[in-house]
């Protein structure tokens, strides 16, 4: 997404105890705001917005917080921004499996065109994976890009889920019984590696080879989805279900992930975690400015957490308290 000079600031101060929560050991500063962010292991991928004059279009960066390497991708996929499409252009979603990045671009007028791309630091020329189109005002994504894991990154077009490994090889392509609205990778019970929420409210889990391992009955629409060792964490309304356990979140909250025995969610500018156990603690993790129309810029894993604040991206090894 772009040709602009950025400032890279790496802070390697050793901190312990409470100081670790206040001083992130890694920081990157870009020239314009960060619009999307994802994390797998210690690899952070994020999208950088176009500048005001359109001399630099949207692009993305892959940041290896362990080695401190920073790679740039996608400039050739977003140059349409210089033409000024009537309803805009840019990057709609990003994901990574560690070394491979995935991003969805959009552009157009009343009808928007969407394209899914992938690349790696060793092969930065973008490879097109899928195309779709939809009404500019539609709330349904023409291409659904999922949260990635070390096993790969899933995406969906209409009723078909595709799972791509870090090598770029296709692990599987599986047609399901209804259009897919959300899809995520993770380490679920047994062989479960992908979960998909369908248009009819069903949640399906898939193995790494695409076998359907479980499917719930039709139900209310799913607003957020995660896959962990306890199985799919499914948000409908303000309630998150994990197996037979339910967690009620505050009004307006959106689940971001399920990690260990906690639900991580965003509400306004706050990112919080709530214990899955009945009556468990609810803890503030971060306060992050939320940009209208964009998802909260926060991602968390066992290895750490990453977040975006304006044009700054931060990563810390600290996860849940």
Sine and cosine of phi, psi and omega as CSV:
sin_phi,cos_phi,sin_psi,cos_psi,sin_omega,cos_omega
0.00,0.00,0.38,0.93,0.18,-0.98
0.22,-0.98,0.22,-0.98,-0.01,-1.00
-0.84,-0.54,0.91,0.41,-0.05,-1.00
-0.77,-0.64,0.58,-0.81,0.03,-1.00
-0.94,0.33,0.74,-0.67,0.03,-1.00
-0.88,-0.47,0.39,-0.92,0.08,-1.00
-0.98,-0.22,0.80,-0.60,0.04,-1.00
-0.96,-0.29,0.87,-0.50,-0.01,-1.00
-0.89,-0.46,0.87,-0.49,0.01,-1.00
-0.92,-0.40,0.85,-0.52,-0.01,-1.00
-0.95,-0.31,0.86,-0.51,-0.07,-1.00
-0.87,-0.50,0.54,0.84,0.02,-1.00
-0.93,0.37,0.71,-0.70,0.06,-1.00
-0.99,0.13,0.80,-0.59,-0.03,-1.00
-0.75,-0.66,0.45,-0.90,0.02,-1.00
-0.68,-0.74,0.30,-0.95,0.09,-1.00
0.85,0.53,-0.68,-0.74,-0.07,-1.00
-0.90,0.44,-0.47,0.88,-0.03,-1.00
-0.89,0.45,-0.47,0.88,-0.01,-1.00
-0.90,0.44,-0.46,0.89,0.00,-1.00
-0.97,0.22,-0.29,0.96,-0.12,-0.99
-0.96,-0.28,-0.36,0.93,-0.12,-0.99
-0.83,-0.55,1.00,0.04,0.02,-1.00
-0.85,0.52,0.72,-0.69,-0.07,-1.00
-0.98,0.21,-0.16,0.99,0.00,-1.00
-0.69,-0.73,0.71,-0.71,0.00,-1.00
-0.58,-0.81,0.69,-0.72,0.13,-0.99
-0.83,-0.56,0.72,-0.69,0.02,-1.00
-0.91,-0.42,0.81,-0.59,0.01,-1.00
-0.97,-0.26,0.08,-1.00,-0.05,-1.00
-1.00,0.07,-0.39,0.92,0.05,-1.00
-0.72,-0.69,0.05,-1.00,-0.15,-0.99
-0.93,0.36,0.44,-0.90,0.08,-1.00
-1.00,-0.02,0.78,-0.63,-0.07,-1.00
-0.97,-0.25,-0.48,0.88,0.01,-1.00
-0.56,-0.83,0.46,-0.89,-0.07,-1.00
-0.48,-0.88,0.61,-0.79,0.08,-1.00
-0.55,-0.83,0.35,-0.94,-0.10,-0.99
-0.65,-0.76,0.74,-0.68,0.19,-0.98
-0.68,-0.73,0.85,-0.52,-0.11,-0.99
0.88,0.48,-0.83,-0.56,0.07,-1.00
-0.94,-0.33,0.33,0.94,0.05,-1.00
-0.98,-0.18,0.83,-0.55,0.01,-1.00
-0.94,-0.35,0.79,-0.62,0.13,-0.99
-0.91,-0.42,0.67,-0.74,-0.01,-1.00
-0.54,-0.84,0.45,-0.89,0.01,-1.00
-0.98,-0.21,0.67,-0.74,0.01,-1.00
-0.95,-0.32,0.76,-0.65,-0.08,-1.00
-0.95,0.30,0.36,-0.93,0.09,-1.00
-0.91,0.40,0.39,-0.92,0.04,-1.00
-1.00,0.07,0.17,-0.99,-0.14,-0.99
-0.90,0.44,-0.52,0.86,-0.05,-1.00
-1.00,-0.01,-0.03,1.00,-0.02,-1.00
0.89,0.46,0.32,0.95,0.09,-1.00
-0.97,0.23,-0.37,0.93,0.11,-0.99
-0.80,-0.61,0.83,-0.56,-0.01,-1.00
-1.00,-0.05,0.11,-0.99,-0.05,-1.00
-0.86,0.50,0.54,-0.84,0.08,-1.00
-0.47,-0.88,0.06,-1.00,0.05,-1.00
-0.74,-0.67,0.33,-0.94,0.01,-1.00
-0.80,-0.60,0.58,-0.81,0.18,-0.98
-0.93,-0.37,0.83,-0.56,-0.10,-1.00
-0.88,-0.48,0.92,-0.40,0.11,-0.99
-1.00,0.03,0.97,-0.23,-0.11,-0.99
-0.95,0.30,-0.27,0.96,0.05,-1.00
-0.98,0.18,-0.77,0.64,-0.03,-1.00
-1.00,0.03,-0.27,0.96,-0.05,-1.00
0.95,0.32,0.24,0.97,0.10,-0.99
-0.95,0.31,0.53,-0.85,-0.02,-1.00
-0.67,-0.74,0.87,-0.50,-0.03,-1.00
-0.88,-0.48,0.53,-0.85,-0.03,-1.00
-0.91,-0.41,0.62,-0.78,-0.05,-1.00
-0.64,-0.77,0.32,-0.95,0.31,-0.95
1.00,0.01,0.03,1.00,-0.03,-1.00
-0.84,0.55,-0.65,0.76,-0.05,-1.00
-0.95,0.31,-0.27,0.96,-0.06,-1.00
-1.00,-0.04,-0.10,1.00,-0.10,-0.99
-0.79,-0.61,0.20,0.98,-0.08,-1.00
-0.91,0.43,-0.24,0.97,0.04,-1.00
-0.88,0.48,-0.29,0.96,0.00,-1.00
-0.86,0.51,-0.47,0.88,-0.01,-1.00
-0.94,0.34,-0.29,0.96,0.03,-1.00
-1.00,0.03,-0.21,0.98,0.05,-1.00
0.92,0.40,0.85,0.53,0.06,-1.00
-0.81,0.59,0.57,-0.82,-0.17,-0.99
-0.88,0.47,-0.56,0.83,0.05,-1.00
-0.95,-0.31,0.30,0.95,0.13,-0.99
1.00,-0.01,0.01,-1.00,0.03,-1.00
-0.42,-0.91,0.20,-0.98,0.03,-1.00
0.47,-0.88,-0.48,-0.88,-0.03,-1.00
-0.91,-0.40,0.80,-0.60,-0.08,-1.00
-1.00,-0.08,-0.39,0.92,-0.05,-1.00
-0.24,-0.97,0.44,-0.90,0.06,-1.00
-0.67,-0.74,0.40,-0.92,0.08,-1.00
-0.35,-0.94,0.30,-0.95,0.07,-1.00
-0.53,-0.85,0.50,-0.86,0.12,-0.99
-0.97,-0.24,0.08,1.00,0.01,-1.00
0.77,-0.64,-0.90,0.43,0.06,-1.00
-0.95,-0.31,-0.37,0.93,-0.02,-1.00
-0.98,-0.17,0.69,-0.72,0.05,-1.00
-0.94,-0.35,0.47,-0.88,0.03,-1.00
-0.73,-0.68,0.64,-0.77,0.07,-1.00
-0.49,-0.87,0.50,-0.87,0.03,-1.00
-0.93,-0.36,0.82,-0.57,0.07,-1.00
-0.98,-0.20,0.43,-0.90,0.06,-1.00
-0.66,-0.75,0.46,-0.89,0.06,-1.00
-0.22,-0.98,0.46,-0.89,0.10,-1.00
0.60,-0.80,-0.08,-1.00,0.02,-1.00
-0.98,-0.19,-0.86,-0.51,0.02,-1.00
-0.90,0.45,-0.55,0.84,0.11,-0.99
-0.96,-0.30,0.82,-0.57,-0.02,-1.00
-0.99,-0.16,0.62,-0.78,0.10,-1.00
-0.98,-0.17,0.71,-0.71,0.00,-1.00
-0.86,-0.51,0.63,-0.78,0.05,-1.00
-0.67,-0.74,0.69,-0.72,0.06,-1.00
-0.98,-0.18,0.76,-0.66,-0.03,-1.00
-0.82,-0.57,0.34,-0.94,0.13,-0.99
-0.58,-0.82,0.42,-0.91,0.02,-1.00
-0.28,-0.96,0.17,-0.99,0.07,-1.00
-0.68,-0.73,0.27,-0.96,0.07,-1.00
-0.85,0.53,-0.52,0.85,0.00,-1.00
-0.99,0.14,-0.29,0.96,0.02,-1.00
-0.58,-0.81,0.99,0.11,-0.15,-0.99
-0.99,0.16,-0.23,0.97,0.04,-1.00
-0.90,0.44,0.84,-0.54,-0.11,-0.99
-0.90,0.43,0.66,-0.75,0.11,-0.99
-0.94,-0.34,0.80,-0.60,-0.03,-1.00
-0.98,0.17,0.77,-0.64,-0.01,-1.00
-0.95,-0.30,-0.57,0.82,-0.09,-1.00
-0.33,-0.94,0.43,-0.90,0.06,-1.00
-0.77,-0.64,0.45,-0.89,0.07,-1.00
-0.32,-0.95,0.19,-0.98,0.05,-1.00
-0.57,-0.82,0.39,-0.92,0.00,-1.00
-0.23,-0.97,0.24,-0.97,0.04,-1.00
-0.89,0.46,0.65,-0.76,-0.04,-1.00
-0.88,0.47,-0.45,0.90,-0.02,-1.00
-1.00,-0.10,0.01,1.00,-0.05,-1.00
-0.95,0.32,0.59,-0.81,0.06,-1.00
-1.00,-0.01,-0.12,0.99,0.01,-1.00
-1.00,-0.09,0.78,-0.63,-0.03,-1.00
-0.98,0.21,0.69,-0.72,0.05,-1.00
-0.94,0.34,-0.54,0.84,0.10,-0.99
-0.78,-0.63,0.85,-0.53,-0.01,-1.00
-0.99,-0.15,0.93,-0.37,0.03,-1.00
-0.99,-0.12,0.80,-0.59,-0.11,-0.99
-1.00,-0.08,0.21,-0.98,0.13,-0.99
-0.92,0.40,0.71,-0.70,-0.06,-1.00
-1.00,-0.04,0.16,-0.99,0.10,-1.00
-0.58,-0.81,0.01,-1.00,0.07,-1.00
-0.88,0.47,-0.42,0.91,0.01,-1.00
-0.97,0.26,-0.41,0.91,-0.01,-1.00
0.50,-0.86,-0.16,-0.99,0.00,-1.00
-0.81,-0.59,0.78,-0.63,0.05,-1.00
-1.00,-0.09,0.48,-0.88,0.16,-0.99
-0.57,-0.82,0.31,-0.95,-0.04,-1.00
-0.68,-0.74,0.60,-0.80,0.16,-0.99
-0.77,-0.64,0.89,-0.46,-0.09,-1.00
0.85,0.52,-0.89,-0.46,-0.09,-1.00
-0.97,-0.23,0.27,0.96,-0.12,-0.99
-0.87,-0.49,0.80,-0.60,0.04,-1.00
-0.98,-0.21,0.73,-0.69,0.09,-1.00
-0.86,-0.52,0.68,-0.73,-0.03,-1.00
-0.87,-0.50,0.87,-0.50,-0.08,-1.00
-0.93,-0.37,0.77,-0.64,0.00,-1.00
-0.97,0.23,0.22,-0.98,0.03,-1.00
-0.87,0.49,-0.45,0.89,0.04,-1.00
-0.96,0.30,-0.29,0.96,-0.08,-1.00
0.98,-0.17,-0.18,0.98,0.03,-1.00
-0.96,0.29,0.55,-0.84,0.05,-1.00
-0.98,0.17,0.86,-0.50,0.06,-1.00
-0.97,0.26,-0.68,0.73,0.08,-1.00
-0.27,-0.96,0.29,-0.96,0.20,-0.98
-0.71,-0.70,0.84,-0.55,-0.11,-0.99
-0.74,-0.67,0.81,-0.58,0.10,-1.00
-1.00,0.07,0.73,-0.69,-0.01,-1.00
-0.93,-0.35,-0.01,-1.00,-0.19,-0.98
-0.99,0.10,-0.08,1.00,-0.08,-1.00
-0.37,-0.93,0.40,-0.92,0.06,-1.00
-0.80,0.60,0.60,-0.80,-0.04,-1.00
-1.00,-0.03,0.78,-0.62,0.01,-1.00
-0.97,-0.23,-0.49,0.87,0.04,-1.00
-0.60,-0.80,0.57,-0.82,0.07,-1.00
-0.53,-0.85,0.64,-0.77,-0.02,-1.00
-0.61,-0.80,0.47,-0.88,0.17,-0.99
-0.97,-0.23,0.37,-0.93,0.02,-1.00
0.08,-1.00,-0.07,-1.00,0.05,-1.00
-0.94,-0.33,1.00,-0.07,-0.01,-1.00
-1.00,0.00,-0.11,-0.99,0.02,-1.00
-0.88,0.48,0.65,-0.76,0.04,-1.00
0.88,0.48,-0.83,-0.55,-0.07,-1.00
-1.00,-0.10,0.10,0.99,-0.06,-1.00
-0.91,0.40,0.82,-0.58,0.00,-1.00
-0.79,-0.62,-0.26,0.97,0.01,-1.00
-0.65,-0.76,0.63,-0.78,0.12,-0.99
-0.80,-0.60,0.63,-0.78,-0.01,-1.00
-0.75,-0.67,0.69,-0.72,0.10,-0.99
-0.98,-0.21,0.80,-0.60,-0.09,-1.00
-0.99,-0.12,0.22,-0.98,-0.04,-1.00
-0.88,0.48,-0.50,0.87,-0.01,-1.00
-1.00,0.04,0.15,0.99,0.06,-1.00
1.00,-0.02,-0.11,0.99,0.05,-1.00
-0.94,0.33,0.50,-0.86,0.11,-0.99
-0.88,-0.48,0.81,-0.59,-0.07,-1.00
-0.89,-0.45,0.70,-0.72,0.13,-0.99
-0.95,-0.31,0.59,-0.80,-0.07,-1.00
-0.79,-0.61,0.55,-0.83,0.10,-0.99
-0.99,0.16,0.10,-1.00,-0.04,-1.00
-0.91,0.41,-0.30,0.95,0.04,-1.00
-0.99,-0.15,0.07,1.00,0.04,-1.00
1.00,-0.03,-0.02,1.00,0.05,-1.00
-0.90,0.44,0.67,-0.74,0.08,-1.00
-0.98,0.21,0.88,-0.47,-0.05,-1.00
-0.99,-0.11,-0.52,0.85,0.03,-1.00
-0.36,-0.93,0.40,-0.92,0.06,-1.00
-0.49,-0.87,0.79,-0.61,0.01,-1.00
-0.99,0.11,0.28,-0.96,0.05,-1.00
-0.94,0.35,0.31,-0.95,0.11,-0.99
-0.83,0.56,0.57,-0.82,-0.06,-1.00
-0.37,-0.93,-0.18,-0.98,0.04,-1.00
-0.90,0.44,0.34,-0.94,-0.05,-1.00
-0.87,0.50,0.62,-0.79,0.04,-1.00
-1.00,0.00,0.79,-0.62,-0.01,-1.00
-0.98,-0.18,-0.34,0.94,0.05,-1.00
-0.40,-0.91,0.49,-0.87,-0.11,-0.99
-0.55,-0.83,0.65,-0.76,0.11,-0.99
-0.60,-0.80,0.34,-0.94,0.01,-1.00
-0.75,-0.67,0.87,-0.49,0.01,-1.00
-0.70,-0.71,-0.14,-0.99,-0.10,-0.99
-0.88,0.47,-0.42,0.91,0.02,-1.00
-1.00,0.06,-0.06,1.00,-0.03,-1.00
0.93,-0.36,-0.15,-0.99,0.01,-1.00
-0.91,0.41,0.70,-0.72,0.18,-0.98
-0.98,-0.18,0.87,-0.49,-0.20,-0.98
-0.84,-0.54,0.87,-0.50,0.05,-1.00
-0.99,-0.16,0.80,-0.60,0.17,-0.98
-0.78,-0.63,0.85,-0.52,-0.12,-0.99
0.89,0.46,-0.79,-0.62,0.03,-1.00
-0.98,-0.21,0.16,0.99,-0.07,-1.00
-0.94,-0.34,0.75,-0.67,0.09,-1.00
-0.95,-0.31,0.78,-0.62,0.04,-1.00
-0.95,-0.31,0.77,-0.64,0.10,-0.99
-0.79,-0.62,0.98,-0.20,-0.13,-0.99
0.89,0.46,-0.79,-0.61,0.01,-1.00
-1.00,-0.01,0.02,1.00,-0.04,-1.00
-0.99,-0.16,0.64,-0.77,0.07,-1.00
-0.85,-0.53,0.58,-0.81,0.04,-1.00
-0.81,-0.59,0.80,-0.60,0.02,-1.00
-1.00,-0.09,0.85,-0.53,0.02,-1.00
-1.00,-0.09,0.32,-0.95,0.05,-1.00
-0.88,0.47,0.39,-0.92,0.03,-1.00
-0.84,0.54,0.71,-0.70,0.02,-1.00
0.99,0.10,0.04,1.00,-0.03,-1.00
-0.99,0.13,0.52,-0.85,0.04,-1.00
-0.80,-0.60,0.85,-0.53,0.06,-1.00
-0.91,0.42,0.72,-0.69,0.07,-1.00
-0.98,-0.20,-0.56,0.83,-0.03,-1.00
-0.20,-0.98,0.22,-0.98,0.14,-0.99
-0.82,-0.57,0.88,-0.48,-0.12,-0.99
-0.75,-0.66,0.81,-0.59,-0.08,-1.00
0.81,0.59,-0.87,-0.49,-0.05,-1.00
-0.95,-0.31,0.47,0.88,-0.08,-1.00
-0.72,-0.70,0.49,-0.87,0.14,-0.99
-0.99,-0.16,0.80,-0.61,0.08,-1.00
-0.98,-0.18,0.80,-0.60,-0.07,-1.00
-0.62,-0.78,0.32,-0.95,0.05,-1.00
-0.90,-0.44,0.62,-0.78,0.10,-0.99
-0.57,-0.82,0.94,-0.33,-0.12,-0.99
0.90,0.45,-0.76,-0.65,-0.02,-1.00
-1.00,0.02,0.01,1.00,-0.05,-1.00
-0.98,-0.18,0.69,-0.72,0.20,-0.98
-0.95,-0.32,0.82,-0.58,-0.12,-0.99
-0.75,-0.67,0.28,-0.96,0.13,-0.99
-0.82,-0.58,0.61,-0.79,-0.01,-1.00
-0.77,-0.64,0.73,-0.68,0.00,-1.00
-0.90,0.44,0.64,-0.77,0.07,-1.00
-0.95,0.32,-0.46,0.89,0.02,-1.00
-0.91,0.42,0.59,-0.81,-0.01,-1.00
-0.85,0.52,0.77,-0.64,0.01,-1.00
0.96,0.28,0.25,0.97,-0.04,-1.00
-0.95,0.32,0.20,-0.98,-0.09,-1.00
-0.95,0.30,0.50,-0.87,0.11,-0.99
-0.88,-0.48,0.85,-0.52,-0.18,-0.98
-0.84,-0.55,0.70,-0.71,0.10,-0.99
-0.97,0.23,0.80,-0.59,0.04,-1.00
-0.99,-0.16,-0.75,0.66,-0.04,-1.00
-0.51,-0.86,0.42,-0.91,0.26,-0.97
-0.92,-0.38,0.87,-0.49,-0.11,-0.99
-0.75,-0.66,0.81,-0.59,0.07,-1.00
-0.85,0.53,0.70,-0.71,-0.02,-1.00
-0.96,-0.27,0.79,-0.61,0.02,-1.00
-1.00,0.01,0.74,-0.67,-0.04,-1.00
-0.82,0.57,0.75,-0.66,0.05,-1.00
0.99,0.14,0.00,1.00,-0.02,-1.00
-0.88,-0.48,0.48,-0.88,0.04,-1.00
-0.94,0.33,0.39,-0.92,0.06,-1.00
-0.85,0.52,0.72,-0.70,-0.02,-1.00
-0.99,0.11,0.94,0.34,-0.05,-1.00
-0.53,-0.85,0.66,-0.75,0.08,-1.00
-0.58,-0.82,0.54,-0.84,-0.09,-1.00
-0.63,-0.78,0.57,-0.82,0.08,-1.00
-0.58,-0.81,0.06,-1.00,0.06,-1.00
-0.88,0.48,-0.50,0.86,-0.09,-1.00
-0.99,0.11,-0.22,0.98,-0.01,-1.00
0.37,-0.93,-0.16,-0.99,0.02,-1.00
-0.64,-0.77,0.46,-0.89,-0.01,-1.00
-0.73,-0.69,0.52,-0.85,0.03,-1.00
-0.44,-0.90,0.37,-0.93,-0.01,-1.00
-0.89,-0.46,0.66,-0.75,0.05,-1.00
-0.73,-0.69,0.99,-0.15,-0.06,-1.00
0.92,0.38,-0.89,-0.46,-0.01,-1.00
-0.98,-0.18,0.20,0.98,-0.06,-1.00
-0.92,-0.38,0.71,-0.70,0.09,-1.00
-0.91,-0.41,0.70,-0.71,0.01,-1.00
-0.78,-0.63,0.50,-0.87,0.09,-1.00
-0.69,-0.73,0.62,-0.79,0.07,-1.00
-0.63,-0.78,0.50,-0.87,0.04,-1.00
-0.95,0.30,-0.26,0.97,0.00,-1.00
-0.96,0.26,0.75,-0.67,0.04,-1.00
-0.91,-0.41,-0.99,-0.17,-0.02,-1.00
-0.99,-0.12,0.56,-0.83,0.03,-1.00
-0.93,0.36,0.00,0.00,0.00,0.00
